[in-house]
């Protein structure tokens, strides 16, 4: 050490010489003097640390190793002492390492700078090590570590006590040994920090303004904070230690944790809880404890909210704080407003620091952060009290003591819920898994929730391979929904109305095993009321049902056009009184029986007087009176109507109209979205944008363009409505449901869809205008509304239903179209001139100039040359689904015929009806349009009502006459056994 003192004197000498020779190098001189002082301080400090290590720490460690730690406290104290020793060694090593580095530089260099003072440029490292040391030291104090250490009975420790007393000269009493250890292990280190501060302060006084002075000033502030921090840490440790002494072992065993600090005590600052049974309120740095007699409650500060703006009626004249926790709310009452203010401030700061995961630096005071803790938090909590969440673990966002935002609930039995919460309840979209008791499978609910219950659109994938897609209310299926069983045992699909978790109202049931589809009404999960059953074989019947059983008489329509009216069994066996009408017109009326082994027997009258069965019977249309179109799919319309009435709020859109956001490939696969499978759409439809754009389309073309775009979008409300209606329509009329006896039901349903979509468009427009403060236009009368829906909306939605709808038209006209096609084949055996002659087309109208001859060709043998442009035009009839466009094609065909005739007669020629029909017949025969009867019927049913009685109506009637004439012609030839030929 004598050499070190000589080194210090040399540094001081260099500094004085520098000041005399170079007055301008005052900075170097100041830094050199500070360096010399630092080395002197560090040398003394290192000597002290070495003595502490030899005389205290090593003997204590040796005694601790020899002592048996049988109890948990002993093990914990030993662990803490080992950690304290590690912190001490780290501090010692850092100080010694930097001391030697600086000392070596001083011996080789005459110039010094601020960066040489390592307590400045290594400030953060020094602060960190000192903080770690004193926090560990305080933890050891809290658990009475020094008291336990000095009670060692080992011979080594007894021998060392004598040596130790020589070092601890101020303490002679045996009872003060623990206090002596406490003092010697913190006071020299605290004093050393003060010396750092004094040294830097002296240096700062002589520095000029600039970046280096700013750096030193900042460092001084940090060391001052460190001094304050150490003082507060030790005070808190002693305060906490005193508490553990005052409490019973029952409380200390459960509450005493080395890292836990007492921040406030109601015995020190009087305050009481509203329970009227609280003996003591303890505020720690991690929990708030309310002691009541021999028990206590502990509340994690991360989930404690403090509300100062409250009044407790039961505590008049007191100053109250409301304490909110996940499962309990209580009040803290003080008689003095200042006491309330102190508790409030300390509670808020403790909560904020607990949420940050670290204490302030320093712990309290003006230098600490004073902000209130956030009301929104993210935390994990296990519910313990009775309630729907009992024993559940919630991980997620909180707001004022309640789950609020995104979160996850998990129960021990395997249930879990992931989704949105509001004010402590499931609210918004969520996915809930519920284990099934009998098997290792789950029911998975992907649904919207409202105030803790399922409400709105959802998907449930049951563990028994069933899937429900539809609406819920109060945790049960309610409204429109689809239930499908994918298992191989009994596959089925129900599409329709639900009430109180049961099938109720209008719905369609498809039994895939039996190959049957039931269309009708339900009550409490049973077929009940009027119903239509369509089978895969083409048989169709209508009956009254009661609790799944057929009652009364019904009508049975067989595939061969036979019709049975009366009673029959589920296997379609005639029983009791009935009437069987055959396709040839014969009828059998009487009593039917079916005895085992004897087949069907009847006792009645056979009538053979009728030549042919009335078409009204063979093509009877079912369900029209029994299922009024306005009462079908009411559940779909109700949801959209409710959405409009609610103001079309963005947050409720999915709940009313189904999902449209897909997050991953797996989720897409499990959530086959019912109404709106989102594609890669360029247009983003937000409700506010939709309402804003609605009012901008007033003209017919602009409106039609907007509606077309909206209906094609899976994100627009109207597009979603159309998607839902398509699903309902396909569930009824596709596949097994493709039966000619359902045609009228289907076509009136499509027209009603157009009407409802127009009504919902009007509702959206009305809302948009209201929100802009504009008066909506007066409502038009019903007829005009129907006409608008038919002319504007129907052509836009018809392509979505056309495949199923046109199939019904084809089945309806199957026999007529077959007869018509045979007639077309017969007529196309004729060459052009022969066919014109056969159809009685006047010769002066024949376009003979169009019959271009080639070598060795006779004019009379040429085919498919006359009226070619009109023929090609009519052939385009099957290229469009829009009745308007089909009528335009028919008009152009008529114009092409007239144009050709005008060219032939070399003047403008308006065809009279007598001339038009034969010519149109010729064009129809050459156009060879399949299913012409279905085409005509579809146009007639779905054409714009404004076209009735006009040119389009006239031309359609003419086409219909041609169709019927070709059938009659073929039927006449069949009856007479005569087939036309080309010669």
PEHUDA-V177961 format. One record per helix or strand of 2 or more residues. SS is the DSSP state (hx for helix, st for strand). FROM is the first residue (numbers start at 0). TO is the last residue. Records with the same first field share a line. If there is no record, write none. Layout:
SS: FROM-TO / FROM-TO
This chain:
hx: 1-20 / 22-65 / 71-107 / 113-115 / 117-120 / 122-141 / 144-148 / 154-166 / 173-183 / 186-205 / 210-245 / 248-254 / 300-302 / 336-355 / 614-617 / 628-630 / 633-644 / 649-656 / 664-669 / 686-693 / 699-711 / 716-732 / 734-736 / 739-770 / 781-811 / 813-826 / 831-837 / 842-844 / 847-849 / 858-860 / 867-878 / 882-904 / 912-926 / 931-941 / 944-946 / 950-975
st: 261-264 / 271-272 / 279-283 / 286-291 / 294-299 / 304-306 / 318-323 / 328-333 / 375-381 / 392-398 / 401-409 / 415-421 / 424-434 / 441-449 / 452-460 / 465-472 / 475-484 / 491-498 / 501-510 / 515-522 / 525-534 / 539-545 / 548-556 / 562-567 / 573-580 / 586-594 / 598-606
